[in-house]
Every structure is written in C-alpha cells, then in structure tokens.
Amino acid sequence: MIAGAPAAGKGTQCAKIVEKYKLVHISVGDILRDEVKNGTPAGKKAKDFMDRGVLVPDEVVVEMVKARLAEGDVKQRGWLLDGYPRSASQAEAIEKEGIRPDVFLLINVPDELLVERVVGRRLDPQTGAIYHLKYSPPSADIVSRLIQRSDDTEDKCRVRVATHNANVDAVVGYYKDVKVDIDGTQSMQDVFEAICTALDETIAKSDPLEQYCKDEPAADECRVYTD
C-alpha cells in the first residue's frame, strides 16, 4: 500500500514502482468508475449511492477491491493499492477480509510545501501539459495562456491536506508493523530509491532466494536450465 497527501508525489512514484516491480496498480477510484461503467452488481449498487449524491458505503467498495485482488494478474504479479484505505472504517473493513499489505509506504511532506506545490501548478489548455511556476517553469511565450485549475487554490488545498491528516493517523494504526516512512521532500529519484530499498527489504524477508538471485544471478541456485 502507498499513501500520501495531495501533491506528495504519490502518482509519480506509483508509475515508477509498477514499471520496476511489475505490480498491478490498483486505484479505488478507477475500480469504482470501471464497475459502474460495466454495470456489475457492485457497480449498480455504487451508482445508486452516487446518483443520490452520497458516499458509497465501505462494504460496497471493499467488495470491489476484494474482487479485483482475486483476478489472475494480481495473483501472479502482486498488487500496489494506491491511496486506500483512507479512513479507519475502510482499514477495518478490508482487514476483516484478510486484505493486508506486506509493506505500507507513507510519503511525508510538510503541509506548507504541499500547498506550495499545488498553488504553483499551471495547466496548458492547448496541450494538456502541466507546469509549476517554481519547479518546472513554462517558457515565456506560453505563460499568458496557462490556467490554474479550480481545485488548485490555497484554500481548497488546505482543506484536502487537513482531511488527509485527520484520517492518516487512524489508518496508519492498522499497519504500524509494516509501515515505512518516506521523506517526500527529496528529489523524485531519491524518493524512489528510498521506496526501492523498502520494497527490496520486504522481498528479501518474504523470499530470501529471490533477493539473493537479484544480487548473484550467476549462482547455481539461480540458473535456469533448459537442456
């Protein structure tokens, strides 16, 4: 599992993790949209609540997550659950279903830096490219056409961060024994290297031979004989 506040860099790191470790990336938001679109039984239940403008109950979402984790690609490759659970009730619900991670990655970034990252973002409506006025500045000839997304204001960002902070401690309580804190103020590459260290250590604990063969691929135990 991986968790982090808005603008903590979680999306970027998920893509890197999936590319290197070949895990199946599971976002509850994506599952929810797919289930509703495909008209599955769980999707129909969820749509009923969404049409009424109320939150989809935990048990419906857990049903979807459980079904996704039971699919063949996940069983073969393992899973990366992104941004879920978000509350103590969700953590308790999936715990009851036996859904538990080998490692829980928490990307930590101070609130003021999160706000700076969000407020400085700008979108190019012509190309869809995203820039940051400080960290990834646009060229002078396109600055005038860039826009700030409506949810990238300081007030809205602080509300989202406060919501995350209010829930994360309760969620972390379920995973204290497997939690690894990641310093999200580092460069993207340094953050990824810290994540890789955590994942490699987890793999070594669960399958020492696999880790050994990564380090010593020429060893007799690690050779694959085809003759």
Secondary structure, DSSP 8 states (H G I E B T S, - for coil): -EEE-TTSSHHHHHHHHHHHH--EEEEHHHHHHHHHHHT-HHHHHHHHHHHTT----HHHHHHHHHHHHTSHHHHHH-EEEES---SHHHHHHHHHTT---S-EEEEE--HHHHHHHHHTEEE-TTT--EEETTTB---TTTGGG-B--TT-SHHHHHHHHHHHHHHHHHHHGGGGGGEEEEETTS-HHHHHHHHHHHHHHHHHHH-HHHHHHHH-TTSGGG-----
